[in-house]
Amino acid sequence: MSITLLIIVVTGFISITSFGNQNMMQQLVFSPYAIKRKKEWFRFITSGFLHVNWMHLILNMYVLFLFGTVTEAYFSYHFDAAGVTLYVVMYLLAIILSEVYSYVRHRDNPSYASLGASGAVSAVVFASILFLPDHDIHFIFLPREWGIPGYVFGILYLTYSMYMAKNANDNIGHYAHFFGALFGFVFPLFLKPSLITEFIQQISHAN
């Protein structure tokens, strides 16, 4: 079993178990107030394995499956035996780092809470864009020919996430999406800076 599938299985098990257990949900959800007051730092990680409902879970895990298997393979290609471990490290760090801004902003707000793997999934998507910037990204329920190159999608996604983070009031973690995506793009570059040259070359050849 690939590590991506293992992450999906573990996330699914924890999320589904928490659906009928509000006490478990409250103990594991990302709560900056509880983290600051009770030093419950584990919430930075556990919240990434919880989801609000079936739709939230299925959507995140579907995207993770589509992009994660490819990204995992490229980590193994570029980093050899350490690839899978580094892929897991990226995923877990993305859960944490995507929530840092929300922690700083809401640490004195007892009513704020968030959950979901979206920050980490965004990191996986953007790592795949780094590896394959010219490959088209397609959207569910739209004709396949409507796909757009990964690097174009990346620009649109970051722009949309930042705009919504500043203007929307929809309880969606747009900042987590934004910072998770940035981290997913930068993390492989930190490990292997030459990837940026390959990234630029692929875009240049595509145009």
Backbone as CSV, one residue per row, in Angstrom:
resi,resn,N_x,N_y,N_z,CA_x,CA_y,CA_z,C_x,C_y,C_z
1,MET,0.840,-1.200,0.000,0.000,0.000,0.000,0.875,1.250,0.000
2,SER,0.567,2.207,-0.879,1.321,3.448,-0.896,1.024,4.254,0.363
3,ILE,1.926,5.157,0.695,1.734,5.960,1.902,0.549,6.902,1.741
4,THR,0.270,7.326,0.507,-0.903,8.180,0.267,-2.184,7.440,0.631
5,LEU,-2.293,6.199,0.206,-3.477,5.410,0.553,-3.561,5.172,2.044
6,LEU,-2.408,4.985,2.689,-2.408,4.797,4.144,-2.910,6.057,4.848
7,ILE,-2.476,7.224,4.391,-2.951,8.487,4.964,-4.457,8.605,4.787
8,ILE,-4.957,8.218,3.614,-6.394,8.279,3.348,-7.156,7.351,4.290
9,VAL,-6.648,6.151,4.478,-7.311,5.179,5.362,-7.334,5.691,6.797
10,VAL,-6.198,6.176,7.288,-6.113,6.669,8.669,-7.024,7.881,8.856
11,THR,-6.977,8.810,7.896,-7.819,10.006,7.979,-9.296,9.630,7.944
12,GLY,-9.644,8.706,7.068,-11.023,8.263,6.984,-11.492,7.620,8.275
13,PHE,-10.660,6.776,8.854,-11.033,6.093,10.097,-11.263,7.095,11.228
14,ILE,-10.330,8.035,11.405,-10.451,9.009,12.487,-11.646,9.932,12.249
15,SER,-11.808,10.388,11.023,-12.913,11.298,10.712,-14.268,10.633,10.915
16,ILE,-14.417,9.437,10.373,-15.699,8.731,10.480,-16.015,8.409,11.932
17,THR,-14.995,8.023,12.695,-15.203,7.740,14.122,-15.676,8.986,14.856
18,SER,-15.128,10.136,14.475,-15.477,11.380,15.184,-16.859,11.902,14.797
19,PHE,-17.393,11.467,13.643,-18.708,11.948,13.224,-19.767,11.691,14.299
20,GLY,-19.676,10.556,14.942,-20.662,10.219,15.961,-20.162,10.397,17.375
21,ASN,-19.089,11.138,17.525,-18.487,11.306,18.848,-18.048,12.756,19.023
22,GLN,-18.965,13.580,19.476,-18.664,15.001,19.635,-17.583,15.264,20.677
23,ASN,-17.495,14.424,21.674,-16.451,14.590,22.683,-15.070,14.421,22.056
24,MET,-14.936,13.401,21.212,-13.685,13.177,20.488,-13.381,14.359,19.578
25,MET,-14.404,14.846,18.867,-14.232,15.981,17.969,-13.707,17.197,18.731
26,GLN,-14.296,17.481,19.873,-13.895,18.652,20.655,-12.492,18.512,21.232
27,GLN,-12.078,17.301,21.512,-10.754,17.073,22.079,-9.641,17.167,21.043
28,LEU,-9.969,16.939,19.765,-8.949,16.883,18.718,-8.973,18.061,17.749
29,VAL,-10.058,18.838,17.731,-10.203,19.925,16.771,-9.153,21.009,17.027
30,PHE,-8.855,21.798,15.982,-7.893,22.882,16.135,-8.570,24.049,16.846
31,SER,-8.145,24.291,18.080,-8.682,25.378,18.892,-7.514,26.194,19.419
32,PRO,-7.195,27.328,18.779,-6.078,28.155,19.239,-6.188,28.534,20.707
33,TYR,-7.406,28.799,21.157,-7.623,29.181,22.558,-7.205,28.057,23.502
34,ALA,-7.625,26.826,23.187,-7.263,25.676,24.023,-5.771,25.387,23.943
35,ILE,-5.202,25.581,22.774,-3.766,25.348,22.615,-2.980,26.314,23.486
36,LYS,-3.359,27.576,23.478,-2.653,28.575,24.263,-2.870,28.374,25.761
37,ARG,-4.114,28.129,26.166,-4.429,28.028,27.595,-3.980,26.701,28.199
38,LYS,-4.154,25.603,27.459,-3.885,24.273,28.008,-2.627,23.629,27.442
39,LYS,-1.937,24.334,26.547,-0.718,23.808,25.919,-0.988,22.494,25.170
40,GLU,-2.155,22.414,24.544,-2.530,21.203,23.812,-2.038,21.300,22.371
41,TRP,-0.727,21.255,22.222,-0.106,21.454,20.918,-0.444,20.353,19.920
42,PHE,-0.860,19.198,20.417,-1.204,18.074,19.538,-2.351,18.429,18.590
43,ARG,-3.142,19.435,18.950,-4.276,19.819,18.120,-3.841,20.311,16.736
44,PHE,-2.612,20.815,16.634,-2.100,21.239,15.340,-2.082,20.076,14.347
45,ILE,-1.835,18.869,14.863,-1.777,17.678,14.007,-3.137,16.989,13.915
46,THR,-3.754,16.745,15.061,-4.982,15.946,15.070,-6.105,16.578,14.258
47,SER,-6.144,17.902,14.214,-7.218,18.575,13.478,-7.166,18.253,11.985
48,GLY,-5.991,17.907,11.487,-5.837,17.578,10.074,-6.382,16.213,9.702
49,PHE,-6.802,15.449,10.697,-7.377,14.123,10.441,-8.867,14.090,10.751
50,LEU,-9.449,15.266,10.985,-10.880,15.392,11.247,-11.559,16.108,10.084
51,HIS,-12.842,15.813,9.888,-13.619,16.513,8.864,-15.032,16.760,9.381
52,VAL,-15.662,17.783,8.822,-16.980,18.187,9.297,-18.033,17.126,8.996
53,ASN,-17.993,16.579,7.775,-19.004,15.617,7.345,-18.450,14.756,6.212
54,TRP,-19.298,13.881,5.697,-18.872,12.968,4.639,-18.401,13.712,3.400
55,MET,-19.112,14.743,2.989,-18.746,15.479,1.780,-17.371,16.122,1.922
56,HIS,-17.137,16.729,3.063,-15.839,17.356,3.345,-14.727,16.316,3.282
57,LEU,-14.957,15.173,3.887,-13.967,14.092,3.901,-13.719,13.538,2.502
58,ILE,-14.786,13.218,1.794,-14.653,12.606,0.470,-13.941,13.543,-0.504
59,LEU,-14.290,14.825,-0.476,-13.661,15.775,-1.389,-12.156,15.876,-1.139
60,ASN,-11.767,16.037,0.138,-10.340,16.145,0.454,-9.581,14.866,0.102
61,MET,-10.161,13.717,0.417,-9.454,12.465,0.172,-9.413,12.126,-1.315
62,TYR,-10.420,12.548,-2.057,-10.415,12.343,-3.510,-9.286,13.143,-4.153
63,VAL,-9.167,14.403,-3.759,-8.087,15.246,-4.297,-6.730,14.699,-3.858
64,LEU,-6.633,14.263,-2.609,-5.375,13.697,-2.129,-4.999,12.456,-2.923
65,PHE,-5.970,11.615,-3.235,-5.691,10.410,-4.012,-5.200,10.770,-5.416
66,LEU,-5.858,11.731,-6.056,-5.486,12.103,-7.419,-4.075,12.670,-7.495
67,PHE,-3.747,13.556,-6.579,-2.460,14.242,-6.640,-1.394,13.580,-5.770
68,GLY,-1.822,12.918,-4.711,-0.864,12.346,-3.769,-0.060,11.195,-4.333
69,THR,-0.700,10.328,-5.095,0.025,9.183,-5.641,1.119,9.634,-6.610
70,VAL,0.812,10.670,-7.388,1.813,11.212,-8.318,2.934,11.903,-7.550
71,THR,2.568,12.733,-6.586,3.568,13.467,-5.799,4.459,12.519,-5.019
72,GLU,3.867,11.495,-4.450,4.642,10.493,-3.722,5.673,9.828,-4.634
73,ALA,5.265,9.507,-5.852,6.178,8.881,-6.810,7.333,9.809,-7.165
74,TYR,7.044,11.098,-7.325,8.108,12.049,-7.656,9.038,12.288,-6.479
75,PHE,8.541,12.233,-5.269,9.422,12.316,-4.096,10.392,11.142,-4.092
76,SER,9.886,9.957,-4.395,10.759,8.780,-4.446,11.772,8.902,-5.576
77,TYR,11.357,9.468,-6.692,12.258,9.643,-7.841,13.383,10.632,-7.513
78,HIS,13.037,11.746,-6.898,14.028,12.798,-6.659,14.847,12.577,-5.390
79,PHE,14.297,11.883,-4.399,14.980,11.761,-3.108,15.268,10.317,-2.712
80,ASP,15.117,9.414,-3.661,15.496,8.006,-3.480,14.824,7.383,-2.255
81,ALA,15.603,6.706,-1.425,15.039,5.964,-0.294,14.366,6.870,0.733
82,ALA,14.808,8.132,0.784,14.229,9.078,1.749,12.936,9.704,1.244
83,GLY,12.574,9.423,-0.008,11.448,10.104,-0.631,10.134,9.963,0.109
84,VAL,9.774,8.733,0.459,8.490,8.502,1.127,8.465,9.193,2.486
85,THR,9.566,9.093,3.216,9.645,9.751,4.531,9.492,11.259,4.393
86,LEU,10.171,11.838,3.409,10.087,13.282,3.199,8.684,13.697,2.767
87,TYR,8.024,12.860,2.012,6.642,13.123,1.605,5.726,13.197,2.826
88,VAL,5.892,12.249,3.740,5.093,12.249,4.975,5.422,13.473,5.825
89,VAL,6.708,13.805,5.912,7.123,14.990,6.670,6.464,16.237,6.094
90,MET,6.466,16.354,4.768,5.821,17.503,4.133,4.341,17.558,4.490
91,TYR,3.673,16.433,4.414,2.235,16.380,4.688,1.932,16.830,6.115
92,LEU,2.665,16.298,7.077,2.418,16.630,8.480,2.792,18.074,8.792
93,LEU,3.919,18.524,8.257,4.313,19.917,8.472,3.307,20.875,7.844
94,ALA,2.738,20.484,6.716,1.741,21.332,6.062,0.505,21.494,6.933
95,ILE,0.100,20.435,7.620,-1.032,20.537,8.548,-0.728,21.586,9.599
96,ILE,0.475,21.522,10.150,0.868,22.440,11.231,1.010,23.871,10.723
97,LEU,1.827,24.051,9.688,2.166,25.397,9.236,0.978,26.128,8.616
98,SER,0.064,25.376,8.031,-1.103,26.026,7.434,-2.019,26.631,8.495
99,GLU,-1.851,26.224,9.749,-2.698,26.723,10.832,-2.016,27.778,11.700
100,VAL,-0.751,28.054,11.456,-0.016,28.994,12.309,-0.656,30.375,12.295
101,TYR,-1.002,30.866,11.112,-1.616,32.189,11.024,-2.914,32.238,11.830
102,SER,-3.736,31.197,11.700,-5.002,31.158,12.431,-4.763,31.094,13.934
103,TYR,-3.710,30.410,14.337,-3.396,30.351,15.764,-3.065,31.745,16.299
104,VAL,-2.196,32.450,15.599,-1.809,33.793,16.035,-3.014,34.730,16.054
105,ARG,-3.858,34.599,15.069,-5.010,35.494,14.931,-6.119,35.194,15.930
106,HIS,-6.312,33.928,16.287,-7.477,33.529,17.080,-7.135,32.922,18.445
107,ARG,-5.908,33.070,18.908,-5.511,32.417,20.167,-6.253,32.945,21.395
108,ASP,-6.872,34.113,21.277,-7.651,34.650,22.398,-9.149,34.599,22.125
109,ASN,-9.526,33.827,21.127,-10.933,33.699,20.753,-11.429,32.294,21.100
110,PRO,-12.161,32.136,22.189,-12.600,30.797,22.615,-13.622,30.155,21.694
111,SER,-14.238,30.928,20.811,-15.277,30.377,19.938,-14.735,29.892,18.596
112,TYR,-13.452,30.165,18.306,-12.900,29.773,17.013,-12.396,28.331,17.046
113,ALA,-12.716,27.579,16.003,-12.204,26.216,15.844,-12.190,25.880,14.364
114,SER,-11.272,25.023,13.965,-11.217,24.590,12.572,-10.728,23.158,12.506
115,LEU,-10.928,22.535,11.360,-10.522,21.150,11.179,-10.454,20.848,9.692
116,GLY,-9.819,19.741,9.363,-9.749,19.322,7.975,-8.332,19.219,7.456
117,ALA,-8.179,18.430,6.398,-6.868,18.184,5.788,-6.558,19.130,4.642
118,SER,-7.364,20.162,4.462,-7.239,21.011,3.277,-5.862,21.650,3.132
119,GLY,-5.257,22.097,4.242,-3.938,22.705,4.171,-2.899,21.736,3.650
120,ALA,-2.943,20.502,4.159,-1.989,19.480,3.730,-2.273,19.027,2.300
121,VAL,-3.541,18.895,1.953,-3.901,18.497,0.597,-3.468,19.576,-0.397
122,SER,-3.625,20.838,-0.021,-3.149,21.929,-0.879,-1.647,21.831,-1.085
123,ALA,-0.926,21.456,-0.041,0.525,21.291,-0.160,0.869,20.196,-1.158
124,VAL,0.144,19.099,-1.116,0.384,17.992,-2.038,0.101,18.428,-3.475
125,VAL,-1.007,19.141,-3.667,-1.360,19.621,-5.008,-0.259,20.521,-5.556
126,PHE,0.247,21.432,-4.738,1.250,22.385,-5.221,2.624,21.758,-5.372
127,ALA,2.911,20.717,-4.612,4.145,19.973,-4.860,4.067,19.300,-6.223
128,SER,2.895,18.775,-6.572,2.726,18.153,-7.890,2.850,19.186,-9.001
129,ILE,2.391,20.415,-8.737,2.528,21.482,-9.732,4.001,21.821,-9.938
130,LEU,4.780,21.807,-8.865,6.221,22.038,-9.002,6.857,20.975,-9.892
131,PHE,6.483,19.722,-9.692,7.059,18.628,-10.468,6.538,18.594,-11.904
132,LEU,5.246,18.938,-12.077,4.605,18.830,-13.398,3.810,20.096,-13.703
133,PRO,4.487,21.221,-13.879,3.764,22.497,-14.036,2.950,22.618,-15.315
134,ASP,3.343,21.885,-16.357,2.656,22.030,-17.638,1.550,21.003,-17.846
135,HIS,1.354,20.096,-16.897,0.284,19.107,-17.021,-1.051,19.743,-16.648
136,ASP,-2.066,19.438,-17.436,-3.374,20.044,-17.206,-4.034,19.511,-15.942
137,ILE,-4.724,20.400,-15.256,-5.562,20.042,-14.119,-7.004,20.132,-14.574
138,HIS,-7.759,19.071,-14.325,-9.146,19.000,-14.779,-10.085,19.107,-13.585
139,PHE,-11.299,19.496,-13.857,-12.282,19.725,-12.810,-13.454,18.758,-12.962
140,ILE,-13.956,18.318,-11.837,-15.080,17.387,-11.833,-16.283,18.014,-12.531
141,PHE,-16.970,17.205,-13.333,-18.203,17.592,-14.021,-17.983,18.570,-15.179
142,LEU,-16.716,18.889,-15.497,-16.436,19.745,-16.647,-15.750,18.919,-17.731
143,PRO,-15.956,19.278,-18.999,-15.318,18.530,-20.095,-13.810,18.485,-19.926
144,ARG,-13.208,17.376,-20.303,-11.772,17.191,-20.118,-10.939,18.242,-20.854
145,GLU,-11.454,18.712,-21.985,-10.698,19.702,-22.752,-10.667,21.073,-22.064
146,TRP,-11.390,21.225,-20.976,-11.390,22.474,-20.232,-10.295,22.531,-19.170
147,GLY,-9.409,21.560,-19.171,-8.325,21.563,-18.196,-7.382,22.735,-18.421
148,ILE,-6.697,23.159,-17.366,-5.731,24.253,-17.480,-4.386,23.789,-16.925
149,PRO,-3.282,24.338,-17.452,-1.950,23.942,-16.967,-1.819,24.144,-15.456
150,GLY,-1.067,23.280,-14.835,-0.920,23.329,-13.389,-0.440,24.668,-12.869
151,TYR,0.544,25.266,-13.535,1.082,26.524,-13.034,0.060,27.655,-13.130
152,VAL,-0.822,27.605,-14.135,-1.890,28.596,-14.244,-2.906,28.386,-13.128
153,PHE,-3.262,27.131,-12.895,-4.167,26.820,-11.798,-3.590,27.307,-10.478
154,GLY,-2.283,27.109,-10.284,-1.635,27.526,-9.044,-1.770,29.013,-8.798
155,ILE,-1.541,29.816,-9.828,-1.671,31.264,-9.693,-3.106,31.656,-9.347
156,LEU,-4.059,31.055,-10.055,-5.470,31.357,-9.805,-5.884,30.922,-8.401
157,TYR,-5.400,29.768,-7.967,-5.764,29.235,-6.652,-5.249,30.141,-5.536
158,LEU,-3.986,30.561,-5.635,-3.412,31.432,-4.610,-4.121,32.782,-4.575
159,THR,-4.413,33.323,-5.750,-5.111,34.609,-5.826,-6.499,34.510,-5.210
160,TYR,-7.211,33.440,-5.566,-8.563,33.235,-5.035,-8.527,33.044,-3.519
161,SER,-7.608,32.211,-3.036,-7.534,31.925,-1.603,-7.251,33.188,-0.798
162,MET,-6.312,34.016,-1.263,-5.998,35.241,-0.537,-7.151,36.220,-0.579
163,TYR,-7.799,36.319,-1.737,-8.955,37.216,-1.834,-10.057,36.787,-0.868
164,MET,-10.372,35.498,-0.875,-11.435,34.993,-0.007,-11.059,35.105,1.462
165,ALA,-9.774,34.897,1.776,-9.323,35.017,3.162,-9.559,36.429,3.689
166,LYS,-9.392,37.418,2.830,-9.532,38.812,3.259,-10.974,39.320,3.189
167,ASN,-11.794,38.692,2.360,-13.117,39.266,2.111,-14.295,38.372,2.480
168,ALA,-14.083,37.067,2.520,-15.220,36.168,2.747,-15.500,35.977,4.230
169,ASN,-16.718,35.576,4.513,-17.112,35.252,5.885,-17.871,33.927,5.846
170,ASP,-17.171,32.873,5.381,-17.825,31.598,5.114,-17.318,30.442,5.969
171,ASN,-16.473,30.737,6.960,-15.944,29.716,7.880,-15.064,28.673,7.196
172,ILE,-14.590,28.985,6.000,-13.641,28.111,5.310,-12.231,28.631,5.569
173,GLY,-11.290,27.718,5.804,-9.928,28.118,6.148,-9.119,28.522,4.935
174,HIS,-9.452,29.672,4.346,-8.754,30.099,3.129,-7.277,30.384,3.389
175,TYR,-6.959,30.898,4.577,-5.556,31.124,4.896,-4.798,29.797,4.974
176,ALA,-5.439,28.771,5.508,-4.813,27.450,5.580,-4.549,26.919,4.178
177,HIS,-5.492,27.123,3.262,-5.304,26.705,1.874,-4.110,27.436,1.265
178,PHE,-4.056,28.751,1.485,-3.005,29.577,0.895,-1.626,29.188,1.410
179,PHE,-1.475,29.133,2.728,-0.164,28.840,3.299,0.234,27.379,3.107
180,GLY,-0.745,26.474,3.113,-0.444,25.078,2.829,0.062,24.911,1.416
181,ALA,-0.575,25.590,0.471,-0.158,25.521,-0.931,1.261,26.059,-1.113
182,LEU,1.547,27.209,-0.534,2.893,27.785,-0.636,3.944,26.844,-0.065
183,PHE,3.631,26.260,1.080,4.586,25.349,1.701,4.848,24.139,0.826
184,GLY,3.803,23.596,0.218,3.965,22.429,-0.646,4.845,22.709,-1.845
185,PHE,4.825,23.939,-2.333,5.670,24.311,-3.458,7.116,24.528,-3.016
186,VAL,7.293,25.126,-1.845,8.632,25.507,-1.373,9.397,24.332,-0.763
187,PHE,8.695,23.423,-0.097,9.369,22.344,0.632,10.296,21.508,-0.256
188,PRO,9.836,21.009,-1.414,10.761,20.260,-2.277,11.924,21.118,-2.777
189,LEU,11.681,22.410,-2.993,12.749,23.306,-3.436,13.817,23.474,-2.353
190,PHE,13.399,23.486,-1.112,14.343,23.572,0.002,15.253,22.348,0.018
191,LEU,14.685,21.198,-0.312,15.452,19.957,-0.317,16.326,19.828,-1.558
192,LYS,15.818,20.356,-2.685,16.538,20.226,-3.955,16.297,21.490,-4.786
193,PRO,17.093,22.541,-4.573,16.880,23.830,-5.257,16.863,23.731,-6.785
194,SER,17.544,22.741,-7.342,17.597,22.622,-8.808,16.226,22.334,-9.415
195,LEU,15.249,21.970,-8.599,13.907,21.708,-9.111,13.290,22.963,-9.727
196,ILE,13.709,24.139,-9.269,13.143,25.358,-9.833,13.573,25.520,-11.286
197,THR,14.782,25.071,-11.611,15.247,25.130,-12.997,14.413,24.216,-13.877
198,GLU,14.138,23.000,-13.382,13.304,22.067,-14.127,11.886,22.614,-14.286
199,PHE,11.398,23.242,-13.255,10.059,23.851,-13.286,9.978,24.896,-14.394
200,ILE,10.947,25.801,-14.432,10.959,26.863,-15.441,11.122,26.291,-16.842
201,GLN,11.984,25.292,-16.986,12.196,24.678,-18.297,10.934,24.025,-18.826
202,GLN,10.192,23.347,-17.958,8.966,22.694,-18.410,7.932,23.726,-18.874
203,ILE,7.834,24.837,-18.153,6.897,25.891,-18.558,7.323,26.503,-19.895
204,SER,8.641,26.736,-20.026,9.161,27.332,-21.254,8.904,26.441,-22.470
205,HIS,9.114,25.136,-22.314,8.897,24.199,-23.409,7.408,24.083,-23.751
206,ALA,6.576,24.240,-22.728,5.127,24.142,-22.969,4.631,25.328,-23.775
207,ASN,5.335,26.457,-23.635,4.916,27.662,-24.352,5.690,27.842,-25.652
